[in-house]
Every structure is written in structure tokens, then in C-alpha cells.
Amino acid sequence: MKTGSIHQHITFNASPEKVYSLIMDANHHSNITDSDVEMSTDINGTFLVFDGYCTGYNIELVPGKIIVQAWKFQEDGWPEDHYSQCTFLFDDAPEGCILEFTQTDIPEHKVEALTKGWMDFYWEPMKIYLEDL
């Protein structure tokens, strides 16, 4: 299977610790995605987001610094046993936080949709959610 990757830089008006918590805290994550979320904060712990559309497990977690997770998507053309790897790197910036996001090992025919999906279903809703905190 041919695979591709996504690399995005997003600036948030919040600290790296706060942006990290938006992803790793099940309540925040659920509010942002308007879906059921289960999120372990343990290495090898599992997660479920978007009512089970995405599932996976934690590989590396350093609060406020890095999240590395294996993600699997429940959709046509995504092999049942295949995981992509998502890496979220958080860094201080004058505006608050720069998130450097990379997703690798994506089935090639899903790269374009997921590139847009991260913007539409995560980064923009996270920015809006932060305005209301």
C-alpha cells in the first residue's frame, strides 16, 4: 500500500500546556469535536474519538511538549489493521503556542481528505473553543 503524510503548523492563543490538554483531556476533546471521546493518559493506553470513527493508542506523552499516537480511521479504504502515526509537538510562541503536527503512514488516497479534516475538525474548532475558555 502506498502511503503519504501530512505536516502542519498551527498557532494558538494559549499556552502549550493548555493546547496539549485540549487533545488529551476527554472532556475538552469531546466539547471540541462534539462527539463521544475516551482518552487514556497512559503510554499504550487507548483512545476513541468522534464516536469511534478514530481509535488508537498512546506511544509517547510529555505534558505540554509532545503527543505521539497511533491512529486508525473507520472508513472505506483504510485497512482494518493499519495505524498511522500522529505526532503533536508543542512549543512556546509570542502568540501562545505553535503546534507542529505530523501524520505519517496514511493510505495515499486519504491524505487530501485528512489534511482538510484536521483543519476543519480540530484546529479551527480548537481555536474557537479557546476563545470561550
C-alpha positions as CSV (number, residue, x, y, z in Angstrom):
1,M,0.0,0.0,0.0
2,K,1.3,3.4,-0.9
3,T,1.2,5.9,2.0
4,G,1.6,9.6,2.4
5,S,2.0,12.2,5.2
6,I,0.7,15.5,6.5
7,H,2.7,18.2,8.1
8,Q,1.0,21.3,9.5
9,H,2.0,24.2,11.8
10,I,-0.8,25.9,13.7
11,T,-0.6,28.8,16.1
12,F,-2.9,29.0,19.1
13,N,-3.5,31.9,21.5
14,A,-2.9,29.7,24.6
15,S,0.0,28.0,26.4
16,P,1.4,24.7,25.1
17,E,0.1,23.1,28.3
18,K,-3.5,24.3,27.5
19,V,-3.4,23.2,23.9
20,Y,-2.0,19.8,25.0
21,S,-4.9,19.4,27.4
22,L,-7.4,20.1,24.6
23,I,-6.3,16.9,22.9
24,M,-5.6,14.7,25.9
25,D,-8.5,15.7,28.3
26,A,-11.6,13.7,27.2
27,N,-14.0,16.4,28.3
28,H,-12.2,19.2,26.4
29,H,-11.8,16.9,23.4
30,S,-15.4,15.9,23.4
31,N,-16.5,19.5,23.6
32,I,-14.3,20.5,20.6
33,T,-15.4,17.6,18.4
34,D,-19.0,17.4,19.7
35,S,-18.6,13.6,20.0
36,D,-18.0,10.9,22.5
37,V,-14.4,10.7,23.5
38,E,-12.5,8.2,25.7
39,M,-8.8,9.2,26.2
40,S,-6.2,7.4,28.3
41,T,-3.3,9.4,29.5
42,D,-1.1,6.3,29.9
43,I,1.6,5.0,27.5
44,N,0.0,2.2,25.5
45,G,-3.4,3.4,26.8
46,T,-6.2,3.5,24.2
47,F,-8.4,6.3,22.9
48,L,-11.6,6.6,20.9
49,V,-12.7,9.9,19.3
50,F,-15.5,11.0,17.0
51,D,-17.9,8.3,18.5
52,G,-15.4,5.6,17.4
53,Y,-14.6,6.9,13.9
54,C,-11.0,7.2,15.1
55,T,-9.3,4.8,17.6
56,G,-5.7,4.2,18.6
57,Y,-3.2,4.2,21.4
58,N,-0.6,6.4,23.0
59,I,3.1,5.9,22.2
60,E,4.7,8.9,23.9
61,L,3.3,11.6,26.2
62,V,5.1,14.5,27.7
63,P,2.6,17.0,29.0
64,G,2.8,20.4,27.3
65,K,5.6,19.1,25.0
66,I,4.7,16.1,22.8
67,I,2.0,13.6,22.0
68,V,2.7,10.6,19.7
69,Q,-0.2,8.3,19.0
70,A,-1.2,5.6,16.6
71,W,-4.4,6.4,14.8
72,K,-6.8,4.2,12.9
73,F,-9.8,5.5,10.9
74,Q,-13.1,3.6,10.3
75,E,-13.7,4.3,6.7
76,D,-13.7,2.7,3.3
77,G,-10.2,2.1,2.0
78,W,-8.5,2.1,5.4
79,P,-7.1,-1.3,6.1
80,E,-8.5,-2.8,9.3
81,D,-5.2,-3.5,10.9
82,H,-3.4,-0.3,9.7
83,Y,-2.4,2.6,12.0
84,S,-0.9,5.9,11.0
85,Q,1.3,7.8,13.4
86,C,0.3,11.3,14.6
87,T,2.9,13.5,16.3
88,F,1.9,16.7,18.1
89,L,4.9,18.9,19.1
90,F,4.0,21.9,21.3
91,D,6.3,25.0,21.5
92,D,6.1,28.4,23.1
93,A,5.5,31.3,20.7
94,P,4.9,35.0,21.3
95,E,1.2,34.4,20.4
96,G,1.0,31.5,22.8
97,C,1.7,28.1,21.2
98,I,2.9,26.7,17.9
99,L,1.7,23.2,17.3
100,E,3.8,21.2,14.8
101,F,1.6,18.3,13.6
102,T,2.8,15.4,11.5
103,Q,0.8,12.3,10.5
104,T,2.6,9.5,8.6
105,D,1.7,6.2,7.1
106,I,-1.7,7.5,5.8
107,P,-3.1,5.4,2.9
108,E,-2.2,7.6,-0.1
109,H,-5.8,8.1,-1.2
110,K,-6.8,9.5,2.2
111,V,-4.1,12.2,2.6
112,E,-6.1,15.0,0.9
113,A,-9.3,14.5,2.9
114,L,-7.4,14.1,6.2
115,T,-5.3,17.2,5.5
116,K,-8.6,19.2,5.3
117,G,-10.1,17.2,8.1
118,W,-7.5,18.2,10.7
119,M,-8.1,21.9,9.8
120,D,-11.9,21.7,9.8
121,F,-12.5,19.3,12.7
122,Y,-9.6,20.0,15.0
123,W,-7.5,23.2,14.6
124,E,-10.3,25.7,13.8
125,P,-12.7,24.3,16.5
126,M,-9.9,24.3,19.0
127,K,-9.2,28.0,18.3
128,I,-12.9,28.8,18.7
129,Y,-13.1,26.7,21.9
130,L,-10.1,28.6,23.4
131,E,-11.9,31.9,22.8
132,D,-14.7,30.7,25.1
133,L,-12.5,29.5,27.9
